[in-house]
Amino acid sequence: MNKDRIQGSVEQAKGKLKEVAGKATGDSKLETEGKAQKIAGKVQNTIGGMKDAVKEAVNP
């Protein structure tokens, strides 16, 4: 597991918290920010997964 995967997971968790807080308080802007942050975290996590796969393919 590399830095991108860890940071992506952290961003997903923070985004989920924002999304839930936005729903609970009726703050649609915060909810939208949370959803966007979750997506960004998923992308970063996916990039980290691809880096891991390439590293494993090069150095079996």
GUSE-99204 format. One record per residue: residue number from 1; residue in one letter; z, x, y of N, C-alpha, C in turn. Coordinates in nm, 3 decimals. Each point is the difference from the previous one (the first is absolute). Layout:
# residues N
SITE   seq   type       n_Z       n_X       n_Y      ca_Z      ca_X      ca_Y       c_Z       c_X       c_Y
SITE   NUM      A         Z         X         Y         Z         X         Y         Z         X         Y
...
This chain:
# residues 60
SITE   seq   type       n_Z       n_X       n_Y      ca_Z      ca_X      ca_Y       c_Z       c_X       c_Y
SITE     1      M     0.000     0.085    -0.117     0.000    -0.085     0.117     0.000     0.090     0.123
SITE     2      N    -0.088    -0.032     0.095    -0.010     0.084     0.119     0.054    -0.071     0.123
SITE     3      K    -0.004     0.073     0.111     0.055    -0.049     0.126    -0.065    -0.131     0.045
SITE     4      D    -0.131    -0.015    -0.020    -0.069    -0.122     0.041     0.051    -0.122    -0.076
SITE     5      R     0.024     0.016    -0.127     0.048    -0.113    -0.080     0.140    -0.041     0.041
SITE     6      I     0.085     0.098     0.027     0.138    -0.030     0.042    -0.001    -0.068     0.136
SITE     7      Q    -0.072     0.057     0.096    -0.005    -0.058     0.134    -0.065    -0.138    -0.003
SITE     8      G    -0.102    -0.018    -0.084    -0.063    -0.131    -0.012     0.096    -0.105    -0.050
SITE     9      S     0.083     0.037    -0.096     0.099    -0.094    -0.054     0.104    -0.035     0.106
SITE    10      V     0.040     0.099     0.079     0.096    -0.024     0.108    -0.060    -0.097     0.103
SITE    11      E    -0.125     0.024     0.036    -0.066    -0.087     0.098    -0.014    -0.143    -0.052
SITE    12      Q    -0.030    -0.014    -0.128    -0.009    -0.133    -0.060     0.134    -0.073     0.010
SITE    13      A     0.108     0.072    -0.030     0.134    -0.062     0.006     0.036    -0.040     0.143
SITE    14      K    -0.028     0.088     0.095     0.030    -0.031     0.140    -0.084    -0.119     0.047
SITE    15      G    -0.125    -0.004    -0.042    -0.086    -0.112     0.036     0.050    -0.131    -0.057
SITE    16      K     0.047     0.004    -0.123     0.054    -0.121    -0.063     0.122    -0.051     0.076
SITE    17      L     0.087     0.093     0.042     0.118    -0.039     0.076    -0.040    -0.065     0.133
SITE    18      K    -0.097     0.059     0.068    -0.047    -0.058     0.126    -0.060    -0.139    -0.023
SITE    19      E    -0.078    -0.012    -0.107    -0.064    -0.128    -0.029     0.104    -0.108    -0.025
SITE    20      V     0.100     0.032    -0.081     0.107    -0.096    -0.030     0.079    -0.035     0.125
SITE    21      A     0.032     0.103     0.080     0.075    -0.025     0.124    -0.082    -0.088     0.095
SITE    22      G    -0.128     0.025     0.007    -0.086    -0.081     0.085    -0.006    -0.144    -0.045
SITE    23      K    -0.009    -0.021    -0.130     0.000    -0.138    -0.053     0.133    -0.068     0.028
SITE    24      A     0.110     0.073    -0.021     0.133    -0.058     0.016     0.028    -0.038     0.146
SITE    25      T    -0.051     0.078     0.092     0.028    -0.025     0.142    -0.111    -0.079     0.069
SITE    26      G    -0.109    -0.024    -0.071    -0.111    -0.072     0.060    -0.083     0.086     0.092
SITE    27      D     0.013     0.132    -0.013    -0.074     0.095     0.083    -0.130     0.038    -0.071
SITE    28      S    -0.108    -0.067     0.036    -0.126     0.022    -0.070    -0.055     0.140     0.026
SITE    29      K     0.029     0.058     0.117    -0.047     0.136     0.029     0.067     0.100    -0.094
SITE    30      L     0.129    -0.012    -0.018     0.073     0.090    -0.090    -0.047    -0.018    -0.144
SITE    31      E    -0.024    -0.124    -0.038    -0.050    -0.029    -0.135    -0.137     0.065    -0.022
SITE    32      T    -0.087    -0.011     0.099    -0.134     0.059    -0.010     0.009     0.153    -0.004
SITE    33      E     0.087     0.058     0.082     0.020     0.145    -0.002     0.047     0.045    -0.139
SITE    34      G     0.090    -0.076    -0.059     0.050     0.032    -0.133    -0.110    -0.003    -0.104
SITE    35      K    -0.084    -0.102     0.007    -0.112    -0.009    -0.095    -0.094     0.119     0.015
SITE    36      A    -0.030     0.036     0.124    -0.089     0.114     0.025     0.063     0.129    -0.050
SITE    37      Q     0.129     0.017     0.021     0.069     0.121    -0.045     0.001     0.007    -0.153
SITE    38      K     0.018    -0.114    -0.066    -0.006    -0.003    -0.146    -0.137     0.044    -0.050
SITE    39      I    -0.105    -0.049     0.062    -0.136     0.036    -0.040    -0.024     0.150     0.022
SITE    40      A     0.045     0.051     0.114    -0.016     0.143     0.028     0.074     0.083    -0.104
SITE    41      G     0.117    -0.046    -0.040     0.076     0.070    -0.103    -0.071    -0.001    -0.134
SITE    42      K    -0.060    -0.113    -0.033    -0.075    -0.009    -0.126    -0.118     0.095     0.000
SITE    43      V    -0.070     0.009     0.114    -0.113     0.091     0.011     0.046     0.144    -0.017
SITE    44      Q     0.107     0.036     0.069     0.052     0.137    -0.010     0.044     0.031    -0.143
SITE    45      N     0.063    -0.096    -0.065     0.043     0.018    -0.139    -0.121     0.019    -0.091
SITE    46      T    -0.106    -0.075     0.023    -0.122     0.011    -0.080    -0.064     0.137     0.019
SITE    47      I    -0.004     0.046     0.125    -0.055     0.134     0.027     0.081     0.105    -0.074
SITE    48      G     0.131    -0.014     0.002     0.085     0.094    -0.073    -0.028    -0.004    -0.149
SITE    49      G    -0.025    -0.118    -0.053    -0.033    -0.013    -0.142    -0.131     0.069    -0.033
SITE    50      M    -0.096    -0.013     0.089    -0.129     0.066    -0.023     0.016     0.152     0.006
SITE    51      K     0.081     0.047     0.093     0.025     0.145     0.009     0.066     0.050    -0.129
SITE    52      D     0.096    -0.077    -0.051     0.066     0.038    -0.126    -0.101     0.005    -0.114
SITE    53      A    -0.090    -0.099    -0.005    -0.099    -0.005    -0.108    -0.095     0.120     0.007
SITE    54      V    -0.041     0.036     0.121    -0.089     0.115     0.016     0.072     0.128    -0.041
SITE    55      K     0.124     0.011     0.043     0.080     0.119    -0.033     0.016     0.014    -0.152
SITE    56      E     0.025    -0.112    -0.068     0.015     0.003    -0.145    -0.133     0.034    -0.070
SITE    57      A    -0.110    -0.048     0.056    -0.130     0.026    -0.059    -0.039     0.148     0.015
SITE    58      V     0.039     0.059     0.111    -0.033     0.140     0.026     0.094     0.093    -0.078
SITE    59      N     0.126    -0.038    -0.008     0.101     0.082    -0.069     0.065    -0.080    -0.113
SITE    60      P    -0.070    -0.015    -0.114     0.055    -0.083    -0.107     0.123     0.058    -0.066
